[in-house]
Amino acid sequence: MQTIGIVGCGLMGYGIATNLVRKGYVVKVYDTNPEAVKRVVDEGADGASSVPELARWSDVLILSLPSTELVEKVLVDGKEGALPHMKYGSAVLDMSTNDVARTRLLEEAAGVIGVSYFDCPVSGGPDGAITGSLTIMVGGSEEKFSQVSSVLQAMGGHVEYIGSSGAGQIVKLCNNMVVGGIISLLSEALLTGERAGVSKEKLAELFQKGSGQTRVMEVFGPTIINETFDDVTFSMANMRKDLSLYRNLAKSEGLPTAISDAAFQLFTRASSEGDNRRDATAVAELLAHEIRR
């Protein structure tokens, strides 16, 4: 069975690692936060002291990191980067959400040294990571996809090869733009309905029975309704980052972003007011505060 290295032991990395351990994989992890590593080691993984150590050991190196810049640093940061230390024929699964153009450059750099690189962004959150039920969108070499498909199937309830390098990121960025837009609209609509005399709970119940039904309500609705914005399913910082990457993608393709601008500006304002570590649904609180002013 393939040895699995994981860089990043946050909410998603923890879930991915513990799920793979339960399924019998030999897993070793690295994170700059020793407490995050210990939490995963307590569940049966081993800890690595450095990225190069982990890279030399791994057949498959999984990245679960919060930014494109950090992915680049982990992979190509001189002697401390992973790629120069990886075995010929090994593979990188970047399960972060990243910039499309820079993803393609990393895939090229990996290919030069005989390492397969797949962009594998996910949907399903920490619960999906822990249960191995993530939706995984894969971009990279179709010829080499079979090399990593069994590991991906262990992590995902739905794994789909989309196309060449960057294709997975394209789907994920478009998906998260839709999610951010719906969170924004749900927050406003629930607030409006409640102020007009119908509870948010009743509004949500009827939305889900009518043509306004959405998976976003199932995932994020309880947090909006109960105003438990410190219970993080998907952080404000990550949503703001992903919407910015979506805008970069749209502009690179020569497309206007007039429709998505309102959601982007709302998340940008919430982020600037200190909500980065809270759930993305904290935009609902921002809207409520604005009405009270």
N, C-alpha and C positions, 0 to 999 in steps of 0.2 A: 504493500500500500504506500502511496506517495506521502512524503513528509511535508507538512504544511507549516510555513512560517507566516506570522501575521504581525504587521507593523500598525500600531494604533489599537489601544485597548479601551476606547471610550464606550459609549452606550452600544454602538453597532459592533465594534470590534469585540467587545466582551461577549455579545450574543453569538456572533459568528464563531468565535473560538470555542465557547462552551458547547455549542451545538455539534461542532466537528469532533470534539473530544468524546461526547456521548456516542457518536457514531463510529468510534474506533480508530479515528485518525491520530497519528502522532503529531502533536501540535506544539510549536514553540513560539513565543511572543516577545515583542519588544515595544516599549513605550518610554518616553522621557519621564513619565510619572511612575515612580516605583510602586506606589499604592495601587495604581491601575493594573500593573503587572501582577502584583501579589493576589489581587482579586481573581484573576484568571488562573494563576498557578494553583490557587486553593481549589479550583474546579478540575484540576488534573492536567493542565498544560505545563510545559517547562518554560523557564525564562531565559532570554538571551541578554548578554551584557552589551551588545552593540549591533548595529545594522549589518556591518560586514560579517560578523559571526553568523547571524541569522541567514544572510544571503548565501553563504557557503554551504550551509546545512540543508537548505530548502530545495525540494523538487518544485514546489509551487509556492510563490511568495504573494501573499494577499496584503493589499494596502487598504486601510480604512481610515482616511485622514481628512481633515476639514478644509483644505485649500489646495489649489493647483501648485502654489509655491512650495508647500510642504511636500507634496508628492515629488516634485522636481528635486528638492533637496535630498530626500531619502534615496532617490534613484541615482542621481548624477553629481552628487556633491564630492567631487574629487575622490580621495582615498576612503572617505567615510560613506560614499554612496554605495547602494546595493549592486548596481549593474556590473561593475568591474569584478565583483566577487562571485557572481552567480555561475552555476554549472552550465556548460553547453547543453542545450536541449531542455533546460528548465523553463518555467513560465512565470510571468507576473500577471496577477488578476487585480486590477485597480478598481476597487469597489467604491471609491470616492466619486463625487460628482465634480467634474472638472471641465476646463476650457477645451473645446473641440480641437482647435488648431494645435495647441500645445500637447494634447493627447497624441495626435498624429506624429509629432516630432519625437515624443518619447518612444512610440512604437518603432519608429525608424532606428533610433539609437539602440534599442534592445535587439532588433533584428541583425544589426551589424555584428554583434557578438554571439549570435546564435541563441538568443533568448526570445521566446514568444511573449508578446505583450497584448493583453486583452483589456479593453475598457468594459467594466461590468457594473455600472451603477445599479442601484437597487431601489425598490419600493416595498414598503411593508413595515418599516420602523423597527425599533428594538425588539418588539414582541415577535415579529417575523424572523428576525435574526436568531433569536433564542430557540424558536420552534422549527427552524429550517424551512419556513414557508414563504420566503421572500420571492418577489417577482424580480428577475434578473435580466437585464437587457445587455446583450453582448455584442461588442464590435471587435474586429480583429481578423486574423487569417482563418478563413473557412476550412482550409486544408488542415490547420493545426488545432481546430476546435475540439476534435475528439480527444486530444491530449488532456484537456481540462474539464471535459463535460461531466465526468463522474463526480468531481469535487463540486462543481456548480450545482449539480442535481442534489447533492447532500445539503446544500445551503438553501435551495430554492424550491418552492412549490410550483413555480412556473419559470422556466429558463428558456429564453428565446434568442437564437442567433439572429442579429439584425442585418449585419453587413460588414463592410470593411472598417478599418480603424476609425474611431470617432462616432460610429453609428449608434452605439449604446448611449453615449453622452448626448447625442442629439435628441433621442427619444426622452431621456430623463429630464433634460432641461425644458423641453416642451411640456412634459407632464407636470413638472413643478411650477411652471408658469400658470398652468390651468389650476393647480391646487391652490397656489397663492391667490389667484383671482377669486376662486370660490370662497376661500376663507374670508377674504375682504367683503365680498357681497353678502355672505351669510351673517357676518358680524353686524353689518349695517341693517340687513333685513330683520334679524332677530331683535335688534335694539328698537327699530321702528315699530314693529308689531307689538312689542311689550309696552312701549310708551303709549301706543294707541289702545291698549286694554286687553291684549291676549298674551298669556305667558309664553316665555321662550320655549318651555317644555312642550306646550300644546302646538306651537308653531312648528317645532322640529318634528314632532310626531306626524303632523299632517303633511309636511314637506316630503317625508319619507314614504308616504302613502300615495303621493301624487306625482305629477310630472317633474317636480323639483327634486326628486330623489337623487342622492349623490353619495358615493362612498366617502367623500370628504366629511359629510355629516357624521357618518359612523365613526370615523377615526378622530376627528377634531371637535365634533359637536358637543360632547360632554364637557370638554374643557371650556368652551365658550359659554355654555349654559351655566355651569357651576362656578365659572370665573376662577378656576384653579390653574392660573397661568404659570405658576412655578413648578407644576408637574409637567416635565418636558417630554413631549413625544418627538417634536422636531423643533430645534432651536430657532429663535429669531435670527441669530447670526447666520445660520446655514441657509435659511430661506432668503434673506437679503443677498447673500452671496450667489445663490442659484438664480435668482431673478436677474441679477446683474449679468451673469454669464449668459442667460437667455437673451438679454438685450444685445449683448455683444454678438451673439450668433445671428440674431435677426438683422442687425445692422450690417454684418459682414455679407449677408445675402441680399442686401439692398432693400429690405422690407421695413415699413414703418412700424412703430411700436405705440401708436396712439391709444390703442385699446388697453394694452397692458401697463401703460404709464401710471394710471391712477393707483393700481395695486402696488407697483414698484415704489411710488412716492410715499404711500401709506407705510409700507414696511421700512423704508428709509427713515422716515420721521420717527417711528417707534424705536428703531435701532439707535438713532442719534440721541434719544431720550433715555438711554440706559437699559433697554429691554433685551439686550443681546443674549443674555443667558437664560431668558425666560422662553416659554413656548411661543411659537410663531403666532398663536391665536391671541396673544396679548395686544394685537392691533384692535381687538374688540374693546379693550379697556381704554385705549387711546381715543377711539371714537366716542365712547361714553363720556370721557372727560371733556372732550371738545364741545359736546352738547351742553354740559353744565356751565361752561365758561360764559 
